[in-house]
Amino acid sequence: MYDQAIKYVDKLIEKEIILRPQSTLEMKPSAYNPIIKYLCNNGQTEKEETLFRQLMKKGVQDPIALNHLIHGHSKQGTPELAFEIMKIMSRKGAPREAHSYKKLIGSLLKKGEPADAKTALDSMIEDGHLPDSSLFRSVMESLFEDGRVQTASRVMKSMVEKGVNDNMDLVAKILEALLMRGHVEEVLDRIEMLINSSCPIDLDSLLSVLCEKGKTIAALKLLDFGLERDCKIDFSSYDKVLDALLAAGKTLNAYSILCKIMEKGGVTDWSSRDELIRSLIQEGNTKQADILSRMIAGGDKAHANKKGKKQEHDFAPV
């Protein structure tokens, strides 16, 4: 059946019968859509497009046929042609299916065009479609592997804003890469968004990596951010940041964040606290050294009193 139909299509195209001024031929969607779909599914999208462009010149604007075209070009590895069809549909206000976008994005990624895939993903969202978790991940991963970390971060932002709270392992990699490149404020903005969206975020892991890589100021800003928002941070992370700051000679930064940790009820038994006080004094920051000494003494006293009361309670007569 389709063989005969294809021969008929070949004749229509070759002789441009549809475009003849005197032609009375009128093809209805029920006639051309099945053959268009067949051609697209069988590697003959170019022929199908030639036919449909002739129909378009006669005023036909069938979104079903156009979506078939997108599928066909995407399947045949010519996503740039599918993109052109998307633009035509946009100009004509024709609805574009979510499935068409998914096919196009997949084809672009397969061809190694993550930036264009991101553009198609943005258009998909603008058209009111919600990409699924796996599609977001595919685009983010491709951008990340291509070194486009900030672009991957923007896709991540769109994903979370749309209520898709998966792929947190990839989110962590993107945040870490941004921090390594010095985009600290962007990371803090993204973490704020993740917190507000109830997404799990492991600050301890990020702080550990920053300290290991010698990114002390980034670690300081991230820890300060976490303290301000009462994020869950392990005591060992406090020690890592303080040790890194002290080792880098950033004594005033270490003093400042230690005071904030103590004000928030954090640890006062940091092993290098006495070394920090000595360093502050050696650098002429005696006022800060005195304040810190008083805070530590007060903290130790409070801790001892608390411990004593607990022991009293433990051994109280029954």
MARLO-527223 format. One record per residue: residue number from 1; x, y, z of N, C-alpha, C in turn; residue in one letter. Coordinates in steps of 0.1 Angstrom, whole numbers, plus 5000, padded with zeros to 4 digits. Atoms other than C-alpha are relative to their C-alpha. Layout:
N
R   i   nX   nY   nZ  caX  caY  caZ   cX   cY   cZ aa
R NUM    X    Y    Z    X    Y    Z    X    Y    Z  a
...
END
This chain:
318
R   i   nX   nY   nZ  caX  caY  caZ   cX   cY   cZ aa
R   1 5008 4988 5000 5000 5000 5000 5009 5013 5000  m
R   2 4992 4988 4999 5027 5025 5010 5009 5001 4988  y
R   3 4992 4999 5012 5048 5016 4980 4993 5008 4989  d
R   4 5007 4993 5010 5021 5028 4957 4998 5015 5004  q
R   5 5002 4986 4996 5015 5059 4978 5013 5008 4998  a
R   6 4988 4993 5002 5052 5068 4977 5003 5003 4985  i
R   7 4999 4997 5014 5052 5065 4939 4991 5012 4996  k
R   8 5010 4989 5002 5022 5088 4939 5006 5014 5005  y
R   9 4994 4988 4994 5041 5113 4962 5012 5004 4991  v
R  10 4989 4997 5009 5072 5111 4939 4995 5008 4988  d
R  11 5006 4993 5012 5050 5121 4910 4995 5014 5003  k
R  12 5005 4987 4995 5034 5149 4929 5011 5010 5001  l
R  13 4988 4992 4998 5068 5163 4939 5007 5004 4987  i
R  14 4992 4998 5012 5086 5159 4906 4993 5009 4990  e
R  15 5007 4992 5010 5059 5175 4885 4993 5012 5006  k
R  16 5005 4989 4993 5049 5200 4912 4985 5002 4997  e
R  17 5015 5000 5003 5012 5191 4906 4993 5009 5010  i
R  18 5007 4992 4989 5002 5207 4939 5001 5015 4997  i
R  19 4997 4985 5001 5017 5241 4930 4994 5006 4987  l
R  20 5005 4994 5013 5001 5244 4895 4988 5009 5003  r
R  21 5011 4990 4998 4978 5274 4893 4986 4994 4997  p
R  22 5012 5006 5004 4952 5254 4875 4996 4987 5007  q
R  23 5003 5013 4993 4954 5224 4899 4988 5001 5009  s
R  24 5012 5001 4991 4922 5215 4917 5002 4989 5011  t
R  25 4997 5011 4990 4939 5188 4938 5000 5006 5014  l
R  26 5000 4996 4986 4931 5191 4974 5002 4988 5009  e
R  27 4996 5011 4991 4948 5168 4999 4996 5003 5014  m
R  28 5004 4998 4986 4932 5164 5033 5010 4994 5009  k
R  29 4991 5005 4990 4951 5157 5065 4999 4985 5001  p
R  30 5001 5014 5000 4937 5122 5065 5007 4992 4989  s
R  31 4994 5006 5011 4953 5116 5032 5015 5001 5001  a
R  32 4985 4998 5001 4988 5131 5036 5007 4996 5014  y
R  33 4993 5003 4987 4995 5125 5074 5005 4986 5001  n
R  34 4995 5014 4999 4997 5087 5072 5013 4998 4992  p
R  35 4988 5002 5009 5022 5088 5043 5012 5008 5005  i
R  36 4990 4991 4994 5041 5117 5060 5007 4993 5012  i
R  37 4995 5008 4988 5044 5096 5092 5009 4988 4995  k
R  38 4993 5011 5005 5055 5066 5072 5014 5004 4995  y
R  39 4987 4996 5006 5082 5085 5053 5010 5004 5011  l
R  40 4991 4995 4989 5096 5101 5085 5005 4988 5008  c
R  41 4996 5011 4993 5097 5067 5102 5009 4990 4993  n
R  42 4993 5009 5009 5115 5051 5073 5012 5007 4992  n
R  43 4988 4994 5006 5144 5074 5066 4998 5009 4988  g
R  44 5003 4992 5012 5127 5095 5039 4994 5014 5004  q
R  45 5006 4988 4996 5121 5127 5058 5002 5012 4990  t
R  46 4997 4990 5010 5137 5149 5031 4989 5000 4990  e
R  47 5011 5001 5010 5111 5137 5006 4987 5005 5006  k
R  48 5012 4996 4994 5083 5142 5031 5000 5015 5002  e
R  49 5000 4985 4998 5095 5178 5038 4998 5007 4987  e
R  50 5003 4994 5013 5095 5186 5001 4986 5000 4997  t
R  51 5015 5001 5002 5059 5174 4998 4993 5010 5009  l
R  52 5008 4992 4991 5048 5193 5029 5003 5015 4997  f
R  53 4998 4985 5003 5065 5226 5019 4992 5004 4988  r
R  54 5009 4997 5011 5046 5224 4986 4985 5002 5005  q
R  55 5013 4999 4994 5014 5219 5007 4999 5013 5007  l
R  56 5000 4987 4992 5024 5249 5029 4998 5012 4991  m
R  57 5002 4989 5010 5026 5271 4998 4985 5001 4996  k
R  58 5015 5000 5004 4989 5262 4992 4992 5003 5013  k
R  59 5007 4996 4988 4981 5273 5028 4998 4990 5011  g
R  60 5002 5011 4989 4983 5240 5047 5010 5003 5011  v
R  61 4992 4998 4989 4996 5245 5082 4997 4989 5011  q
R  62 5004 5011 4992 4991 5211 5098 5011 4997 5011  d
R  63 4990 5002 4990 5009 5208 5132 5003 4985 5002  p
R  64 4997 5014 4999 5006 5170 5131 5011 4996 4991  i
R  65 4990 5002 5010 5026 5169 5099 5014 5006 5004  a
R  66 4988 4993 4996 5051 5194 5112 5008 4992 5011  l
R  67 4994 5008 4989 5057 5173 5144 5006 4987 4995  n
R  68 4994 5012 5007 5062 5143 5122 5014 5003 4994  h
R  69 4987 4996 5006 5089 5162 5104 5011 5002 5010  l
R  70 4990 4998 4989 5107 5171 5136 5005 4986 5005  i
R  71 4996 5014 4996 5106 5134 5146 5009 4994 4990  h
R  72 4992 5006 5011 5120 5124 5112 5014 5005 5000  g
R  73 4986 4994 5001 5149 5148 5111 5008 4996 5013  h
R  74 4992 5004 4987 5158 5140 5148 5004 4986 4999  s
R  75 4997 5014 5002 5157 5103 5140 5012 4998 4991  k
R  76 4990 5002 5011 5179 5107 5109 5013 5007 5003  q
R  77 4988 4994 4996 5205 5127 5128 5003 5014 4994  g
R  78 4999 4986 5006 5198 5161 5112 4991 5010 5009  t
R  79 5008 4992 4991 5185 5180 5143 5000 5015 4996  p
R  80 5000 4986 5004 5195 5214 5127 4988 5002 4991  e
R  81 5012 4998 5009 5167 5208 5101 4987 4999 5009  l
R  82 5011 5001 4991 5143 5198 5129 4998 5014 5007  a
R  83 5001 4987 4994 5152 5231 5146 4993 5010 4991  f
R  84 5007 4991 5009 5142 5250 5115 4985 4998 4999  e
R  85 5015 5003 5000 5108 5233 5115 4994 5006 5013  i
R  86 5004 4994 4988 5105 5244 5151 4998 5015 4999  m
R  87 5001 4985 5002 5111 5280 5141 4988 5003 4992  k
R  88 5012 4998 5008 5085 5277 5114 4987 4999 5008  i
R  89 5012 5002 4992 5060 5264 5138 4998 5011 5010  m
R  90 5001 4988 4990 5068 5292 5163 4994 5012 4993  s
R  91 5005 4988 5008 5062 5319 5136 4985 4998 4997  r
R  92 5014 5002 5004 5029 5303 5126 4991 4997 5012  k
R  93 5008 5002 4988 5018 5297 5162 4995 4986 5001  g
R  94 5004 5014 5000 5015 5259 5156 5005 4993 5013  a
R  95 4996 5006 4987 5016 5238 5188 5011 4989 4997  p
R  96 4989 5009 5001 5048 5218 5193 4999 4990 5012  r
R  97 5002 5011 4990 5045 5184 5211 5012 4999 5009  e
R  98 4989 5003 4991 5065 5176 5242 5009 4989 4994  a
R  99 4993 5011 5006 5075 5144 5224 5010 5004 4989  h
R 100 4991 4994 5011 5089 5164 5195 5012 5006 5006  s
R 101 4988 4994 4994 5111 5184 5218 5009 4990 5006  y
R 102 4992 5010 4995 5123 5153 5235 5009 4993 4990  k
R 103 4992 5006 5011 5133 5137 5202 5011 5010 4995  k
R 104 4990 4991 5005 5150 5169 5191 5012 5002 5009  l
R 105 4989 4999 4990 5170 5173 5223 5009 4988 5000  i
R 106 4993 5012 5001 5180 5137 5222 5010 5000 4988  g
R 107 4992 5000 5013 5193 5141 5186 5011 5010 5001  s
R 108 4989 4990 4998 5212 5173 5195 5011 4995 5009  l
R 109 4990 5006 4991 5229 5156 5224 5008 4989 4994  l
R 110 4993 5011 5006 5238 5126 5204 5010 5005 4990  k
R 111 4991 4994 5010 5254 5149 5178 5010 5009 5007  k
R 112 4990 4992 4992 5274 5167 5206 4997 5015 4999  g
R 113 5003 4986 5000 5255 5200 5206 4992 5003 5013  e
R 114 5008 4997 4987 5246 5206 5243 4995 5014 5001  p
R 115 5005 4986 4999 5242 5244 5239 4987 5001 4993  a
R 116 5013 5000 5008 5215 5239 5212 4990 4992 5008  d
R 117 5010 5008 4992 5199 5212 5234 4994 5008 5011  a
R 118 5005 4991 4989 5197 5237 5262 4990 5010 4995  k
R 119 5010 4991 5006 5180 5262 5239 4987 4993 4997  t
R 120 5012 5007 5003 5155 5236 5228 4993 4997 5013  a
R 121 5006 5002 4987 5149 5227 5265 4993 5012 5005  l
R 122 5006 4988 4996 5142 5263 5273 4987 5003 4992  d
R 123 5012 4998 5008 5117 5265 5244 4989 4991 5004  s
R 124 5009 5010 4995 5101 5234 5256 4992 5005 5013  m
R 125 5006 4994 4988 5095 5250 5290 4991 5012 4997  i
R 126 5008 4989 5003 5083 5282 5275 4987 4997 4993  e
R 127 5012 5004 5006 5058 5263 5255 4990 4993 5010  d
R 128 5009 5005 4989 5043 5250 5288 5002 4985 5002  g
R 129 4997 5014 4997 5058 5215 5287 5009 4998 5012  h
R 130 4991 5003 4989 5075 5200 5317 5009 4989 4997  l
R 131 4990 5010 5003 5107 5181 5309 5000 4990 5012  p
R 132 4998 5009 4989 5111 5149 5329 5014 5000 5006  d
R 133 4987 5000 4993 5139 5143 5353 5012 4995 4992  s
R 134 4989 5006 5008 5159 5122 5329 5005 5009 4988  s
R 135 4996 4990 5010 5158 5149 5302 5008 5011 5005  l
R 136 4992 4989 4993 5170 5176 5326 5014 4994 5002  f
R 137 4987 5006 4997 5198 5152 5336 5009 4999 4988  r
R 138 4993 5002 5013 5208 5144 5300 5007 5013 4996  s
R 139 4995 4987 5004 5212 5181 5292 5011 5005 5009  v
R 140 4990 4995 4990 5230 5190 5324 5013 4993 4999  m
R 141 4988 5008 5001 5254 5161 5321 5008 5004 4988  e
R 142 4993 4997 5012 5262 5169 5285 5007 5014 5001  s
R 143 4995 4987 4998 5268 5206 5293 5012 5000 5010  l
R 144 4990 5001 4990 5289 5197 5324 5013 4993 4994  f
R 145 4989 5007 5006 5311 5173 5304 5007 5008 4989  e
R 146 4994 4992 5010 5316 5199 5277 5006 5013 5006  d
R 147 4994 4989 4994 5329 5223 5303 4991 5013 5002  g
R 148 5010 4989 4999 5298 5246 5303 4993 4999 5013  r
R 149 5005 5002 4987 5294 5245 5340 4989 5010 5004  v
R 150 5010 4990 4997 5275 5278 5344 4987 4998 4992  q
R 151 5012 5003 5008 5251 5268 5316 4993 4988 5006  t
R 152 5006 5011 4993 5245 5235 5334 4993 5005 5013  a
R 153 5005 4995 4988 5239 5255 5365 4986 5007 4997  s
R 154 5012 4993 5004 5212 5275 5347 4989 4990 4997  r
R 155 5010 5010 5002 5195 5243 5336 4995 4994 5014  v
R 156 5003 5004 4987 5197 5231 5372 4990 5009 5007  m
R 157 5010 4990 4994 5179 5263 5383 4986 4998 4994  k
R 158 5013 5002 5006 5151 5257 5358 4994 4988 5005  s
R 159 5005 5013 4996 5148 5221 5369 4994 5002 5014  m
R 160 5005 4999 4986 5144 5230 5406 4988 5009 5000  v
R 161 5011 4991 5001 5121 5259 5398 4987 4994 4995  e
R 162 5012 5007 5005 5098 5235 5380 4996 4988 5009  k
R 163 5004 5010 4991 5096 5213 5410 5006 4986 4998  g
R 164 4993 5013 5002 5119 5185 5398 5012 4999 5009  v
R 165 4989 5000 4990 5140 5177 5428 5008 4987 5000  n
R 166 4992 5012 5001 5159 5147 5415 5014 5005 4995  d
R 167 4987 4998 5005 5195 5144 5402 5009 5008 5009  n
R 168 4992 4992 4990 5210 5158 5434 5015 4996 5000  m
R 169 4986 5004 5001 5242 5138 5428 5007 5009 4989  d
R 170 4994 4992 5011 5248 5158 5396 5000 5015 5004  l
R 171 5001 4987 4995 5237 5190 5413 5012 5003 5009  v
R 172 4988 4998 4991 5265 5185 5439 5013 5002 4992  a
R 173 4989 4999 5009 5290 5180 5411 5001 5014 4993  k
R 174 5001 4987 5006 5279 5212 5394 5004 5011 5010  i
R 175 4997 4990 4989 5281 5232 5427 5015 5000 5003  l
R 176 4985 5002 4997 5316 5218 5434 5008 5007 4989  e
R 177 4993 4995 5011 5328 5227 5399 4999 5016 4999  a
R 178 5002 4985 5000 5314 5263 5402 5009 5006 5011  l
R 179 4991 4995 4989 5332 5267 5435 5015 5000 4996  l
R 180 4986 5001 5005 5365 5255 5420 5003 5011 4990  m
R 181 4997 4990 5010 5361 5281 5393 4998 5014 5006  r
R 182 5002 4987 4994 5354 5309 5418 4987 5006 5000  g
R 183 5013 4994 5000 5317 5314 5413 4992 4998 5013  h
R 184 5005 5002 4986 5310 5315 5450 4986 5005 5002  v
R 185 5013 4994 4998 5280 5339 5449 4989 4992 4993  e
R 186 5010 5008 5008 5263 5318 5422 4996 4988 5008  e
R 187 5002 5012 4993 5267 5287 5443 4991 5003 5012  v
R 188 5008 4996 4988 5253 5305 5474 4985 5002 4996  l
R 189 5013 4998 5005 5223 5316 5453 4993 4987 4997  d
R 190 5006 5013 5003 5217 5281 5441 4997 4992 5012  r
R 191 5003 5007 4987 5220 5266 5476 4988 5006 5007  i
R 192 5012 4994 4995 5195 5291 5488 4987 4995 4994  e
R 193 5012 5005 5008 5171 5280 5461 4997 4985 5004  m
R 194 5002 5014 4997 5177 5243 5469 4994 4999 5014  l
R 195 5006 5001 4987 5170 5249 5506 4986 5004 5000  i
R 196 5014 4996 5001 5138 5268 5498 4991 4990 4994  n
R 197 5008 5010 5007 5127 5239 5476 5001 4987 5007  s
R 198 4999 5012 4992 5134 5214 5504 5009 4989 4993  s
R 199 4991 5010 5007 5162 5197 5483 5012 4997 5010  c
R 200 4989 5003 4991 5189 5179 5503 5013 5005 4994  p
R 201 4987 4995 5004 5223 5195 5501 5011 4997 5010  i
R 202 4990 5004 4991 5255 5182 5516 5011 5011 5001  d
R 203 4990 4989 4998 5275 5213 5528 5013 4994 5005  l
R 204 4988 5006 4994 5300 5191 5547 5009 4995 4988  d
R 205 4992 5005 5011 5312 5175 5514 5006 5011 4993  s
R 206 4995 4989 5007 5315 5208 5497 5011 5007 5008  l
R 207 4990 4994 4992 5334 5223 5526 5013 4992 5001  l
R 208 4988 5009 4999 5358 5193 5528 5008 5002 4987  s
R 209 4993 4999 5012 5366 5196 5491 5007 5014 4999  v
R 210 4995 4986 5001 5372 5234 5493 5013 5001 5009  l
R 211 4988 5000 4991 5396 5229 5523 5012 4992 4994  c
R 212 4990 5008 5006 5415 5201 5505 5007 5007 4988  e
R 213 4995 4993 5012 5419 5223 5474 5006 5014 5003  k
R 214 4994 4987 4996 5431 5253 5494 4991 5012 4997  g
R 215 5009 4989 5003 5400 5274 5485 4994 5005 5014  k
R 216 5004 4996 4986 5399 5289 5520 4989 5011 5001  t
R 217 5010 4989 5000 5379 5321 5513 4986 4995 4996  i
R 218 5012 5006 5004 5353 5301 5494 4994 4991 5011  a
R 219 5004 5008 4989 5351 5277 5523 4994 5008 5012  a
R 220 5004 4991 4990 5348 5306 5547 4986 5005 4997  l
R 221 5013 4995 5004 5319 5321 5528 4989 4990 5000  k
R 222 5010 5011 4999 5301 5288 5525 4996 4996 5014  l
R 223 5003 5003 4986 5304 5281 5562 4992 5011 5006  l
R 224 5007 4988 4994 5293 5316 5571 4985 4999 4995  d
R 225 5013 5001 5005 5263 5311 5548 4992 4989 5007  f
R 226 5007 5011 4993 5254 5278 5564 4997 5003 5015  g
R 227 5003 4995 4986 5257 5293 5599 4988 5009 5001  l
R 228 5011 4990 5000 5234 5322 5590 4987 4994 4998  e
R 229 5013 5007 5003 5207 5298 5578 4998 4988 5008  r
R 230 5001 5012 4990 5212 5272 5606 4999 4987 4992  d
R 231 4999 5013 5008 5221 5245 5580 5007 4990 5009  c
R 232 4994 5011 4993 5231 5211 5593 5014 4999 4995  k
R 233 4986 5001 5003 5269 5211 5594 5007 4993 5011  i
R 234 4993 5008 4990 5291 5186 5612 5011 5008 5006  d
R 235 4989 4993 4992 5315 5198 5639 5014 4998 4993  f
R 236 4987 5003 5007 5344 5182 5619 5002 5010 4989  s
R 237 4998 4990 5011 5337 5207 5591 5004 5013 5005  s
R 238 4995 4988 4993 5342 5236 5615 5015 4999 5001  y
R 239 4985 5002 4997 5376 5222 5624 5008 5001 4987  d
R 240 4992 5000 5013 5386 5217 5587 5001 5014 4995  k
R 241 5000 4986 5005 5377 5253 5578 5010 5008 5008  v
R 242 4991 4993 4991 5394 5267 5608 5015 4997 4998  l
R 243 4986 5005 5002 5425 5246 5603 5006 5006 4987  d
R 244 4995 4996 5013 5427 5256 5566 5003 5015 5000  a
R 245 4998 4986 4999 5423 5293 5574 5013 5004 5008  l
R 246 4988 4997 4992 5450 5292 5601 5012 4996 4993  l
R 247 4988 5004 5008 5474 5273 5579 5003 5009 4989  a
R 248 4998 4990 5011 5469 5299 5552 5003 5014 5005  a
R 249 4996 4987 4994 5477 5327 5576 4989 5010 5001  g
R 250 5011 4991 5000 5442 5341 5575 4994 5000 5015  k
R 251 5004 5000 4986 5440 5346 5613 4987 5008 5003  t
R 252 5012 4992 4998 5414 5373 5613 4987 4994 4995  l
R 253 5011 5007 5005 5391 5353 5591 4997 4988 5009  n
R 254 5002 5011 4991 5396 5323 5614 4993 5005 5013  a
R 255 5005 4994 4987 5389 5345 5645 4985 5003 4998  y
R 256 5014 4996 5003 5357 5359 5629 4990 4989 4999  s
R 257 5009 5011 5002 5342 5326 5619 4999 4991 5013  i
R 258 5000 5008 4987 5352 5309 5652 4990 5007 5010  l
R 259 5010 4992 4991 5333 5337 5671 4986 4997 4996  c
R 260 5013 5002 5005 5303 5331 5649 4995 4986 5004  k
R 261 5003 5014 4996 5305 5293 5655 4996 4999 5015  i
R 262 5003 5001 4986 5306 5298 5692 4987 5007 5004  m
R 263 5013 4992 4997 5277 5324 5692 4988 4991 4996  e
R 264 5010 5009 5004 5257 5297 5674 4999 4988 5008  k
R 265 5000 5012 4991 5264 5272 5701 5009 4989 4995  g
R 266 4991 5011 5006 5291 5253 5681 5011 4997 5010  g
R 267 4989 5005 4992 5322 5237 5694 5009 5011 5006  v
R 268 4990 4991 4995 5347 5255 5717 5013 4993 5003  t
R 269 4988 5008 4997 5372 5227 5719 5009 4997 4988  d
R 270 4992 5001 5012 5389 5233 5686 5015 4998 5004  w
R 271 4987 5003 4995 5424 5218 5690 5010 5011 4998  s
R 272 4990 4990 5004 5442 5248 5674 4996 5014 5005  s
R 273 5005 4987 4996 5423 5276 5693 5011 5008 5007  r
R 274 4989 4993 4993 5454 5284 5715 5010 5006 4990  d
R 275 4991 4996 5010 5475 5286 5684 4995 5012 4992  e
R 276 5006 4988 5007 5451 5311 5668 5001 5012 5009  l
R 277 4998 4988 4991 5452 5333 5699 5014 5005 5000  i
R 278 4986 4996 5001 5490 5333 5698 5003 5007 4987  r
R 279 4998 4993 5013 5489 5342 5661 4994 5014 5000  s
R 280 5007 4987 5000 5465 5370 5667 5009 5010 5008  l
R 281 4991 4992 4992 5488 5384 5694 5013 5004 4993  i
R 282 4988 4997 5008 5519 5381 5672 4998 5010 4989  q
R 283 5003 4991 5010 5502 5400 5645 4994 5013 5004  e
R 284 5004 4987 4995 5492 5428 5668 4985 5001 5002  g
R 285 5015 4999 4998 5455 5419 5670 4997 4995 5014  n
R 286 5002 5004 4986 5455 5418 5708 4986 5001 5005  t
R 287 5014 4999 4996 5419 5430 5712 4992 4988 4996  k
R 288 5007 5012 5005 5406 5401 5691 5004 4988 5008  q
R 289 4994 5011 4992 5429 5377 5710 4993 5000 5014  a
R 290 5006 4999 4987 5414 5390 5743 4986 4996 5000  d
R 291 5015 5004 5002 5378 5387 5731 4998 4985 4999  i
R 292 5001 5014 5002 5384 5352 5719 5003 4992 5013  l
R 293 4996 5007 4988 5401 5341 5751 4988 5000 5010  s
R 294 5012 4999 4990 5371 5354 5772 4989 4991 4995  r
R 295 5011 5008 5005 5346 5337 5749 5003 4985 5002  m
R 296 4996 5014 4998 5365 5304 5751 4999 4996 5015  i
R 297 5001 5002 4986 5368 5307 5789 4986 4999 5005  a
R 298 5014 5001 4996 5331 5314 5792 4993 4987 4995  g
R 299 5005 5013 5006 5323 5285 5769 5004 4988 5007  g
R 300 4995 5012 4992 5345 5261 5788 4993 4999 5014  d
R 301 5006 5000 4987 5329 5272 5821 4986 4995 4999  k
R 302 5014 5005 5003 5294 5267 5807 4999 4985 4998  a
R 303 5000 5015 5003 5303 5233 5794 5003 4992 5012  h
R 304 4997 5007 4988 5318 5223 5827 4988 4999 5009  a
R 305 5012 5000 4992 5287 5234 5846 4989 4991 4995  n
R 306 5010 5008 5006 5265 5216 5822 5003 4985 5003  k
R 307 4995 5014 4998 5286 5184 5826 4998 4996 5014  k
R 308 5001 5003 4986 5286 5187 5864 4985 4997 5004  g
R 309 5014 5002 4997 5248 5190 5865 4995 4987 4995  k
R 310 5004 5013 5006 5244 5160 5843 5005 4988 5009  k
R 311 4995 5011 4991 5267 5139 5866 4992 5000 5013  q
R 312 5008 5000 4988 5247 5151 5897 4987 4993 4998  e
R 313 5013 5006 5003 5215 5140 5880 5002 4985 4998  h
R 314 4998 5015 5002 5230 5106 5870 5002 4993 5013  d
R 315 4998 5007 4987 5240 5099 5906 4991 5004 5011  f
R 316 5009 4996 4990 5211 5114 5924 4993 4988 5007  a
R 317 5007 5012 4993 5195 5091 5951 4986 4999 4995  p
R 318 5014 5003 5005 5163 5074 5940 4991 4999 5012  v
END
